[in-house]
Amino acid sequence: MPKVKVEKIIKADREKVFNVVTDFENLPKKLPQFFKSIKVLSSEGNTITTEEQAVMAGRELHQTVKHMLTPSQIDEVYILSGDAKDSHVMTRYETVPEGTKVIVDGDFKLAGKLKLVGFIAKGKIEKGIEDVIDEFAKVAENS
């Protein structure tokens, strides 16, 4: 059950960063190395449930994810099925002079393919999150 925290600065407006990150249906086009496919299963108010094929810690995963959004501030994620089932990830977006500070706090439960990463899971997950944020930064800063 690794707990991770990653912070990064993206040189773009908070609303723009949030919109890029939460444009779920277009993420496979923008970041195909991390998101193989995303299908929105339901959308009620600020709660969106997706079915995702994603890459995490170097492993391809199929999972169902519930996103509870506070527009341009928070994306709270609950993984409902898959090898990271019952994981909880809170991503906060804060305005800073340089642009947007992205803060990811995750509490991961690992099973199946992800359990294989064992004791190195925390470092692999943190590195994976940093890589995804770096790619989100490229998209947000260049759009």
C-alpha angles and dihedrals in degrees: 000000000000118000113208137186125190128177126188137164119230116196095227138087115283094238092051092049092048092048092051093049095046097044087102099172092055098044094092088058094045099039108019092159089067105025117046093175139345125192121187106227097180141355121194117166107307095342117096125179117201138184108220141187103198141157118241127171088353093304128111112235138188112208146154113231134190115209118197106194132201097187115253091350114060141015107189111192130199116186106217101181140009136054092318094046114158092022117139124205126182117194117189126192117206128183112238130170091261093051123269130357110211114203119188119191114182136180106193128197110196130204138147114011093001094054086065091071086066120168093003091058097103094055093043092049093047091049090047092051091048090051092050092048090049090054092046087052092055091051095045095043093048100045 
